[in-house]
Amino acid sequence: MFMIIHQLADVQSNNIGDNTSIWQFCVVLKGAKIGKHCNINCNVFIENDVKIGNNVTIKPGVQIWDGVRIGDNVFIGPNVTFTNDIVPRSKIYPDKFEKTIVEEGASIGANSTIIAGNIIGSYSLIGAGSVITKDVPPFSVWYGNPAKLKGYITKEGVILDLNKRDLSGKLYCL
């Protein structure tokens, strides 16, 4: 098994796939599962009950808490924050943490916050600085605070308006 784990990272998990890189100042707790060909940039924290698929890019400053599931080919921009407790209190823990699912191919822009218990649909795009407070359907574009539906996106990354047309007026069927 080949992987790159920077000597200044604290990686306690043995569940890391081939060709995954984990850079300096990361903390990966024992129960975390990380797939193949992932790039975990510096200053990332990954808690125990976390599953990350294959070919995932996680940029610096991201926290991924218990209950988060990340599918294959997902991009998570710098300083994205996931939550897992709807009513947090110091030293009072819920019986179970909320599940948050990021489906295959989704992209989450820098500084976005993903509120616990939501699903980010396949190949959707979350704009930078957005606050996700509800489920995001597949192939949709959301941004703002709170984030709202602003358009659609193809698997190849072509941005579409609310009528599913590209800039040239071509209509797409998703």
MDAnalysis code that builds the backbone (N, CA, C; Angstrom):
import MDAnalysis as mda
import numpy as np

u = mda.Universe.empty(522, n_residues=174, atom_resindex=np.repeat(np.arange(174), 3), trajectory=True)
u.add_TopologyAttr("name", ["N", "CA", "C"] * 174)
u.add_TopologyAttr("resid", np.arange(1, 175))
u.add_TopologyAttr("resname", ["MET", "PHE", "MET", "ILE", "ILE", "HIS", "GLN", "LEU", "ALA", "ASP", "VAL", "GLN", "SER", "ASN", "ASN", "ILE", "GLY", "ASP", "ASN", "THR", "SER", "ILE", "TRP", "GLN", "PHE", "CYS", "VAL", "VAL", "LEU", "LYS", "GLY", "ALA", "LYS", "ILE", "GLY", "LYS", "HIS", "CYS", "ASN", "ILE", "ASN", "CYS", "ASN", "VAL", "PHE", "ILE", "GLU", "ASN", "ASP", "VAL", "LYS", "ILE", "GLY", "ASN", "ASN", "VAL", "THR", "ILE", "LYS", "PRO", "GLY", "VAL", "GLN", "ILE", "TRP", "ASP", "GLY", "VAL", "ARG", "ILE", "GLY", "ASP", "ASN", "VAL", "PHE", "ILE", "GLY", "PRO", "ASN", "VAL", "THR", "PHE", "THR", "ASN", "ASP", "ILE", "VAL", "PRO", "ARG", "SER", "LYS", "ILE", "TYR", "PRO", "ASP", "LYS", "PHE", "GLU", "LYS", "THR", "ILE", "VAL", "GLU", "GLU", "GLY", "ALA", "SER", "ILE", "GLY", "ALA", "ASN", "SER", "THR", "ILE", "ILE", "ALA", "GLY", "ASN", "ILE", "ILE", "GLY", "SER", "TYR", "SER", "LEU", "ILE", "GLY", "ALA", "GLY", "SER", "VAL", "ILE", "THR", "LYS", "ASP", "VAL", "PRO", "PRO", "PHE", "SER", "VAL", "TRP", "TYR", "GLY", "ASN", "PRO", "ALA", "LYS", "LEU", "LYS", "GLY", "TYR", "ILE", "THR", "LYS", "GLU", "GLY", "VAL", "ILE", "LEU", "ASP", "LEU", "ASN", "LYS", "ARG", "ASP", "LEU", "SER", "GLY", "LYS", "LEU", "TYR", "CYS", "LEU"])
u.atoms.positions = np.array([
    [0.847, -1.174, 0.000],
    [0.000, 0.000, 0.000],
    [0.892, 1.237, 0.000],
    [0.637, 2.166, -0.915],
    [1.414, 3.384, -1.026],
    [0.532, 4.582, -0.711],
    [0.990, 5.407, 0.217],
    [0.317, 6.658, 0.529],
    [1.370, 7.630, 1.028],
    [1.048, 8.902, 0.999],
    [1.954, 9.917, 1.519],
    [1.296, 10.522, 2.750],
    [1.938, 10.350, 3.892],
    [1.469, 10.984, 5.119],
    [2.618, 11.844, 5.629],
    [2.401, 13.127, 5.645],
    [3.438, 14.065, 6.081],
    [3.832, 13.767, 7.527],
    [5.099, 13.904, 7.822],
    [5.591, 13.583, 9.165],
    [4.991, 14.473, 10.251],
    [4.434, 15.622, 9.888],
    [3.805, 16.506, 10.868],
    [2.289, 16.319, 10.949],
    [1.775, 15.266, 10.352],
    [0.351, 14.922, 10.465],
    [0.176, 13.895, 11.577],
    [-0.980, 13.938, 12.239],
    [-1.332, 12.964, 13.276],
    [-2.431, 12.071, 12.705],
    [-2.018, 10.965, 12.111],
    [-2.959, 10.047, 11.456],
    [-3.038, 8.774, 12.289],
    [-4.186, 8.572, 12.940],
    [-4.396, 7.421, 13.811],
    [-5.128, 6.283, 13.103],
    [-5.757, 6.563, 11.961],
    [-6.539, 5.567, 11.235],
    [-5.644, 4.670, 10.393],
    [-6.016, 3.391, 10.335],
    [-5.369, 2.440, 9.428],
    [-6.211, 2.198, 8.188],
    [-7.320, 2.940, 8.046],
    [-8.268, 2.740, 6.950],
    [-8.100, 3.829, 5.894],
    [-6.934, 3.854, 5.273],
    [-6.627, 4.861, 4.271],
    [-6.224, 4.158, 2.983],
    [-6.856, 4.542, 1.872],
    [-6.634, 3.875, 0.594],
    [-5.319, 4.224, -0.066],
    [-4.961, 3.409, -1.045],
    [-3.740, 3.602, -1.826],
    [-3.717, 4.970, -2.491],
    [-2.507, 5.495, -2.632],
    [-2.265, 6.760, -3.345],
    [-3.002, 7.957, -2.753],
    [-3.289, 7.904, -1.477],
    [-3.876, 9.046, -0.782],
    [-2.765, 9.834, -0.115],
    [-2.870, 11.166, -0.190],
    [-1.897, 12.061, 0.441],
    [-2.565, 12.822, 1.575],
    [-1.899, 12.858, 2.718],
    [-2.368, 13.614, 3.875],
    [-1.219, 14.524, 4.288],
    [-1.475, 15.827, 4.250],
    [-0.409, 16.805, 4.413],
    [-0.260, 17.274, 5.845],
    [0.676, 18.181, 6.079],
    [1.066, 18.584, 7.430],
    [-0.084, 19.202, 8.215],
    [0.004, 18.993, 9.522],
    [-0.909, 19.556, 10.511],
    [-2.336, 19.035, 10.377],
    [-2.509, 17.875, 9.762],
    [-3.816, 17.210, 9.720],
    [-3.946, 16.301, 10.927],
    [-5.184, 16.101, 11.368],
    [-5.496, 15.108, 12.390],
    [-6.579, 14.222, 11.810],
    [-6.294, 12.913, 11.770],
    [-7.258, 11.929, 11.287],
    [-7.430, 10.915, 12.415],
    [-8.623, 10.879, 13.017],
    [-8.851, 9.994, 14.145],
    [-8.999, 8.536, 13.718],
    [-8.885, 7.648, 14.697],
    [-8.751, 6.206, 14.485],
    [-9.859, 5.570, 13.633],
    [-11.110, 5.985, 13.829],
    [-12.220, 5.337, 13.136],
    [-12.490, 5.829, 11.727],
    [-11.812, 6.891, 11.300],
    [-12.063, 7.473, 9.979],
    [-11.680, 6.508, 8.865],
    [-12.457, 6.555, 7.774],
    [-12.177, 5.741, 6.586],
    [-12.023, 6.679, 5.398],
    [-10.869, 6.584, 4.738],
    [-10.553, 7.453, 3.611],
    [-10.196, 6.581, 2.422],
    [-10.787, 6.856, 1.270],
    [-10.594, 6.048, 0.073],
    [-9.258, 6.265, -0.622],
    [-9.201, 5.746, -1.841],
    [-7.997, 5.811, -2.675],
    [-7.910, 7.140, -3.418],
    [-6.679, 7.519, -3.738],
    [-6.397, 8.685, -4.600],
    [-6.992, 9.991, -4.061],
    [-7.024, 10.135, -2.746],
    [-7.527, 11.367, -2.140],
    [-6.362, 12.310, -1.860],
    [-6.668, 13.601, -1.801],
    [-5.685, 14.605, -1.435],
    [-6.263, 15.412, -0.281],
    [-5.723, 15.170, 0.912],
    [-6.164, 15.845, 2.125],
    [-5.117, 16.919, 2.424],
    [-5.437, 18.169, 2.132],
    [-4.489, 19.275, 2.292],
    [-4.214, 19.560, 3.768],
    [-3.296, 20.487, 4.021],
    [-2.876, 20.798, 5.387],
    [-4.025, 21.352, 6.231],
    [-3.867, 21.198, 7.557],
    [-4.808, 21.773, 8.526],
    [-6.236, 21.257, 8.376],
    [-6.381, 19.961, 8.153],
    [-7.707, 19.331, 8.060],
    [-7.893, 18.427, 9.269],
    [-9.089, 18.465, 9.857],
    [-9.432, 17.592, 10.977],
    [-10.531, 16.638, 10.528],
    [-10.309, 15.335, 10.732],
    [-11.287, 14.311, 10.346],
    [-11.570, 13.448, 11.574],
    [-12.832, 13.456, 12.017],
    [-13.217, 12.745, 13.226],
    [-13.403, 11.248, 12.956],
    [-13.825, 10.485, 13.959],
    [-13.902, 9.017, 13.907],
    [-14.947, 8.460, 12.949],
    [-16.190, 8.881, 13.095],
    [-17.281, 8.304, 12.312],
    [-17.459, 9.076, 11.007],
    [-16.405, 9.037, 10.191],
    [-16.372, 9.742, 8.909],
    [-15.970, 8.748, 7.831],
    [-16.665, 8.811, 6.701],
    [-16.301, 7.983, 5.547],
    [-16.108, 8.890, 4.346],
    [-14.937, 8.764, 3.719],
    [-14.580, 9.577, 2.561],
    [-14.303, 8.631, 1.405],
    [-14.926, 8.870, 0.259],
    [-14.778, 8.005, -0.909],
    [-13.441, 8.161, -1.607],
    [-13.387, 7.714, -2.852],
    [-12.178, 7.763, -3.673],
    [-12.105, 9.069, -4.460],
    [-10.877, 9.486, -4.787],
    [-10.637, 10.669, -5.640],
    [-11.227, 11.947, -5.063],
    [-11.173, 12.095, -3.758],
    [-11.717, 13.266, -3.076],
    [-10.591, 14.261, -2.820],
    [-10.881, 15.548, -3.049],
    [-9.950, 16.630, -2.720],
    [-10.544, 17.436, -1.577],
    [-9.762, 17.572, -0.510],
    [-10.169, 18.375, 0.639],
    [-9.097, 19.438, 0.841],
    [-9.467, 20.684, 0.642],
    [-8.541, 21.814, 0.741],
    [-8.281, 22.186, 2.208],
    [-7.315, 23.071, 2.468],
    [-6.929, 23.391, 3.852],
    [-8.051, 23.979, 4.697],
    [-7.956, 23.710, 6.008],
    [-8.825, 24.337, 6.987],
    [-10.203, 23.733, 7.119],
    [-10.394, 22.513, 6.659],
    [-11.716, 21.870, 6.685],
    [-11.836, 20.994, 7.933],
    [-13.014, 21.013, 8.557],
    [-13.313, 20.120, 9.671],
    [-14.434, 19.181, 9.257],
    [-14.203, 17.895, 9.431],
    [-15.210, 16.898, 9.051],
    [-15.523, 16.079, 10.297],
    [-16.724, 16.285, 10.824],
    [-17.119, 15.721, 12.109],
    [-17.846, 14.389, 11.964],
    [-18.006, 13.688, 13.094],
    [-18.734, 12.416, 13.129],
    [-20.061, 12.532, 12.388],
    [-20.355, 11.515, 11.574],
    [-21.625, 11.459, 10.854],
    [-21.559, 11.934, 9.424],
    [-20.428, 12.469, 8.990],
    [-20.316, 12.976, 7.622],
    [-19.874, 11.844, 6.690],
    [-20.561, 11.744, 5.556],
    [-20.241, 10.756, 4.528],
    [-19.975, 11.505, 3.232],
    [-18.816, 11.260, 2.627],
    [-18.421, 11.955, 1.412],
    [-18.214, 10.936, 0.310],
    [-18.922, 11.088, -0.798],
    [-18.846, 10.158, -1.918],
    [-17.587, 10.345, -2.753],
    [-17.489, 9.566, -3.806],
    [-16.347, 9.616, -4.722],
    [-16.336, 10.926, -5.513],
    [-15.132, 11.357, -5.888],
    [-14.930, 12.495, -6.800],
    [-15.521, 13.808, -6.291],
    [-15.500, 13.998, -4.984],
    [-16.029, 15.218, -4.372],
    [-14.889, 16.219, -4.189],
    [-15.203, 17.517, -4.373],
    [-14.270, 18.599, -4.095],
    [-14.815, 19.408, -2.929],
    [-13.977, 19.595, -1.900],
    [-14.350, 20.405, -0.744],
    [-13.332, 21.531, -0.643],
    [-13.804, 22.759, -0.843],
    [-12.932, 23.927, -0.876],
    [-12.382, 24.309, 0.483],
    [-11.453, 25.273, 0.492],
    [-10.813, 25.675, 1.737],
    [-11.804, 26.226, 2.754],
    [-11.564, 25.857, 4.009],
    [-12.316, 26.356, 5.161],
    [-13.795, 26.017, 5.148],
    [-14.181, 24.960, 4.433],
    [-15.556, 24.465, 4.529],
    [-15.723, 23.855, 5.916],
    [-16.885, 24.123, 6.530],
    [-17.171, 23.578, 7.851],
    [-18.452, 22.766, 7.803],
    [-18.350, 21.560, 8.311],
    [-19.519, 20.700, 8.492],
    [-19.926, 20.784, 9.961],
    [-21.225, 20.676, 10.226],
    [-21.692, 20.576, 11.610],
    [-22.327, 19.198, 11.792],
    [-22.504, 18.781, 13.053],
    [-23.149, 17.482, 13.276],
    [-24.095, 17.477, 14.466],
    [-24.277, 18.608, 15.089],
    [-25.129, 18.698, 16.264],
    [-26.014, 19.928, 16.101],
    [-27.313, 19.721, 15.986],
    [-28.252, 20.813, 15.736],
    [-28.399, 21.732, 16.963],
    [-28.259, 21.180, 18.158],
    [-28.366, 21.976, 19.387],
    [-27.117, 21.721, 20.236],
    [-25.990, 22.298, 19.844],
    [-24.748, 22.023, 20.591],
    [-24.729, 22.689, 21.959],
    [-24.222, 21.960, 22.933],
    [-24.023, 22.451, 24.291],
    [-22.698, 21.881, 24.786],
    [-21.956, 22.690, 25.518],
    [-20.680, 22.234, 26.052],
    [-20.881, 21.053, 26.992],
    [-20.154, 19.991, 26.714],
    [-20.135, 18.760, 27.529],
    [-21.465, 18.023, 27.586],
    [-22.403, 18.359, 26.692],
    [-23.669, 17.624, 26.584],
    [-23.746, 17.119, 25.153],
    [-23.724, 15.801, 24.991],
    [-23.642, 15.208, 23.666],
    [-24.953, 14.520, 23.307],
    [-25.340, 14.583, 22.050],
    [-26.571, 13.886, 21.639],
    [-26.355, 12.368, 21.674],
    [-27.461, 11.629, 21.707],
    [-27.360, 10.168, 21.658],
    [-26.711, 9.711, 20.357],
    [-26.982, 10.438, 19.282],
    [-26.341, 10.166, 18.000],
    [-26.190, 11.485, 17.259],
    [-25.142, 11.566, 16.461],
    [-24.920, 12.761, 15.671],
    [-25.688, 12.662, 14.363],
    [-26.113, 13.809, 13.865],
    [-26.811, 13.868, 12.584],
    [-25.903, 13.373, 11.466],
    [-26.490, 12.753, 10.453],
    [-25.741, 12.316, 9.264],
    [-25.829, 13.397, 8.195],
    [-24.723, 13.683, 7.596],
    [-24.654, 14.597, 6.463],
    [-24.015, 13.827, 5.326],
    [-24.627, 13.869, 4.155],
    [-24.142, 13.085, 3.021],
    [-23.802, 14.029, 1.873],
    [-22.584, 13.884, 1.359],
    [-22.162, 14.603, 0.165],
    [-22.011, 13.550, -0.926],
    [-22.903, 13.578, -1.909],
    [-22.932, 12.532, -2.930],
    [-21.865, 12.740, -4.001],
    [-21.682, 11.714, -4.790],
    [-20.634, 11.658, -5.816],
    [-20.584, 12.905, -6.684],
    [-19.356, 13.412, -6.895],
    [-19.113, 14.482, -7.847],
    [-19.501, 15.880, -7.399],
    [-20.027, 16.031, -6.184],
    [-20.426, 17.355, -5.708],
    [-19.194, 18.219, -5.458],
    [-19.366, 19.543, -5.564],
    [-18.308, 20.511, -5.267],
    [-18.849, 21.539, -4.289],
    [-18.077, 21.781, -3.230],
    [-18.472, 22.736, -2.194],
    [-17.424, 23.838, -2.155],
    [-17.851, 25.083, -2.402],
    [-16.946, 26.216, -2.480],
    [-16.400, 26.654, -1.136],
    [-15.316, 27.408, -1.177],
    [-14.591, 27.888, -0.002],
    [-15.511, 28.582, 0.995],
    [-15.219, 28.352, 2.275],
    [-15.893, 29.026, 3.395],
    [-17.377, 28.718, 3.509],
    [-17.844, 27.663, 2.896],
    [-19.245, 27.274, 3.049],
    [-19.434, 26.535, 4.370],
    [-20.653, 26.599, 4.885],
    [-21.017, 25.866, 6.095],
    [-22.156, 24.927, 5.730],
    [-21.994, 23.663, 6.088],
    [-23.001, 22.645, 5.796],
    [-23.653, 22.253, 7.119],
    [-24.909, 22.640, 7.299],
    [-25.632, 22.326, 8.529],
    [-25.961, 20.829, 8.549],
    [-25.837, 20.235, 9.706],
    [-25.999, 18.790, 9.896],
    [-27.335, 18.270, 9.393],
    [-27.301, 17.043, 8.887],
    [-28.515, 16.335, 8.504],
    [-28.959, 16.540, 7.074],
    [-28.177, 17.233, 6.285],
    [-28.565, 17.505, 4.902],
    [-27.816, 16.620, 3.916],
    [-28.386, 16.508, 2.723],
    [-27.781, 15.753, 1.626],
    [-27.401, 16.749, 0.543],
    [-26.138, 16.690, 0.125],
    [-25.646, 17.478, -1.004],
    [-25.658, 16.520, -2.194],
    [-26.549, 16.743, -3.146],
    [-26.778, 15.818, -4.247],
    [-25.610, 15.680, -5.216],
    [-25.625, 14.594, -5.950],
    [-24.584, 14.280, -6.927],
    [-24.362, 15.422, -7.901],
    [-23.105, 15.747, -8.121],
    [-22.644, 16.737, -9.107],
    [-23.200, 18.141, -8.871],
    [-23.766, 18.385, -7.698],
    [-24.235, 19.735, -7.396],
    [-23.040, 20.642, -7.121],
    [-23.289, 21.947, -7.149],
    [-22.260, 22.946, -6.910],
    [-22.759, 23.918, -5.855],
    [-21.979, 24.044, -4.780],
    [-22.277, 24.985, -3.712],
    [-21.302, 26.144, -3.854],
    [-21.816, 27.359, -4.044],
    [-20.973, 28.528, -4.225],
    [-20.237, 28.914, -2.953],
    [-19.110, 29.568, -3.100],
    [-18.279, 29.986, -1.973],
    [-19.077, 30.809, -0.971],
    [-18.844, 30.551, 0.307],
    [-19.459, 31.317, 1.378],
    [-20.906, 30.982, 1.675],
    [-21.416, 29.933, 1.092],
    [-22.826, 29.578, 1.263],
    [-23.084, 28.880, 2.590],
    [-24.313, 28.983, 3.047],
    [-24.752, 28.256, 4.238],
    [-25.884, 27.334, 3.802],
    [-25.618, 26.039, 3.852],
    [-26.591, 25.036, 3.413],
    [-27.456, 24.624, 4.602],
    [-28.756, 24.917, 4.501],
    [-29.697, 24.640, 5.589],
    [-30.719, 23.564, 5.231],
    [-30.657, 23.063, 3.979],
    [-31.595, 22.023, 3.547],
    [-30.946, 21.179, 2.460],
    [-31.602, 20.088, 2.099],
    [-31.075, 19.198, 1.068],
    [-30.884, 19.939, -0.250],
    [-29.829, 19.577, -0.960],
    [-29.497, 20.146, -2.263],
    [-29.683, 19.042, -3.308],
    [-30.600, 19.199, -4.272],
    [-30.822, 18.162, -5.273],
    [-29.605, 17.964, -6.183],
    [-29.492, 16.786, -6.774],
    [-28.407, 16.535, -7.729],
    [-28.440, 17.547, -8.878],
    [-27.261, 17.845, -9.415],
    [-27.096, 18.705, -10.597],
    [-27.652, 20.116, -10.415],
    [-27.676, 20.608, -9.185],
    [-28.188, 21.959, -8.944],
    [-27.073, 22.865, -8.423],
    [-27.255, 24.173, -8.620],
    [-26.299, 25.191, -8.168],
    [-26.974, 26.010, -7.076],
    [-26.302, 26.108, -5.926],
    [-26.832, 26.842, -4.785],
    [-25.779, 27.798, -4.265],
    [-26.206, 29.002, -3.857],
    [-25.301, 29.888, -3.145],
    [-26.098, 30.921, -2.366],
    [-25.407, 31.539, -1.400],
    [-26.002, 32.558, -0.550],
    [-26.110, 32.105, 0.891],
    [-26.670, 33.009, 1.726],
    [-26.854, 32.723, 3.140],
    [-28.240, 33.209, 3.560],
    [-29.188, 32.287, 3.731],
    [-29.058, 30.850, 3.455],
    [-28.999, 30.605, 1.945],
    [-28.371, 29.509, 1.578],
    [-28.219, 29.189, 0.158],
    [-29.583, 28.904, -0.475],
    [-29.700, 29.344, -1.735],
    [-30.928, 29.126, -2.511],
    [-30.562, 28.583, -3.882],
    [-31.510, 27.898, -4.491],
    [-31.318, 27.367, -5.838],
    [-31.127, 28.527, -6.814],
    [-30.028, 28.493, -7.578],
    [-29.709, 29.564, -8.527],
    [-29.608, 29.063, -9.957],
    [-29.597, 27.728, -10.140],
    [-29.477, 27.166, -11.475],
    [-29.149, 25.687, -11.395],
    [-28.609, 25.195, -12.498],
    [-28.268, 23.777, -12.600],
    [-26.878, 23.635, -13.193],
    [-26.355, 22.425, -13.152],
    [-25.013, 22.151, -13.662],
    [-24.984, 20.737, -14.233],
    [-24.266, 20.563, -15.325],
    [-24.131, 19.230, -15.912],
    [-23.010, 18.471, -15.211],
    [-22.931, 17.198, -15.460],
    [-21.856, 16.367, -14.908],
    [-20.492, 16.894, -15.347],
    [-20.444, 17.490, -16.528],
    [-19.191, 18.020, -17.082],
    [-18.864, 19.417, -16.567],
    [-19.762, 20.020, -15.793],
    [-19.508, 21.331, -15.213],
    [-20.040, 22.511, -15.998],
    [-20.963, 22.290, -16.925],
    [-21.578, 23.401, -17.657],
    [-22.685, 23.985, -16.777],
    [-22.571, 25.286, -16.490],
    [-23.566, 25.968, -15.659],
    [-24.794, 26.298, -16.505],
    [-25.970, 26.015, -15.934],
    [-27.244, 26.253, -16.617],
    [-28.097, 27.196, -15.784],
    [-28.992, 27.919, -16.439],
    [-29.898, 28.796, -15.699],
    [-31.045, 27.982, -15.101],
    [-31.998, 28.653, -14.496],
    [-33.125, 27.956, -13.869],
    [-34.018, 27.237, -14.868],
    [-33.895, 27.575, -16.161],
    [-34.643, 26.891, -17.216],
    [-33.828, 25.780, -17.866],
    [-32.661, 25.490, -17.285],
    [-31.740, 24.439, -17.742],
    [-31.145, 24.733, -19.116],
    [-30.868, 26.022, -19.363],
    [-30.216, 26.450, -20.604],
    [-28.828, 27.008, -20.285],
    [-27.871, 26.733, -21.186],
    [-26.532, 27.302, -21.024],
    [-26.501, 28.720, -21.578],
    [-25.340, 29.347, -21.555],
    [-25.223, 30.738, -22.010],
    [-25.610, 30.934, -23.476],
    [-25.443, 29.892, -24.296],
    [-25.799, 30.008, -25.712],
    [-27.279, 29.744, -25.969],
    [-28.012, 29.343, -24.921],
    [-29.441, 29.061, -25.053],
    [-29.768, 27.602, -25.262],
    [-28.740, 26.762, -25.348],
    [-28.958, 25.327, -25.538],
    [-29.649, 24.743, -24.300],
    [-30.712, 23.982, -24.518],
    [-31.482, 23.348, -23.459],
    [-30.874, 21.993, -23.111],
    [-30.743, 21.717, -21.822],
    [-30.204, 20.447, -21.345],
    [-31.279, 19.669, -20.618],
    [-31.174, 18.362, -20.678],
    [-32.042, 17.472, -19.915],
    [-31.163, 16.736, -18.911],
    [-31.408, 16.974, -17.640],
    [-30.579, 16.366, -16.602],
    [-31.248, 15.138, -16.026],
])
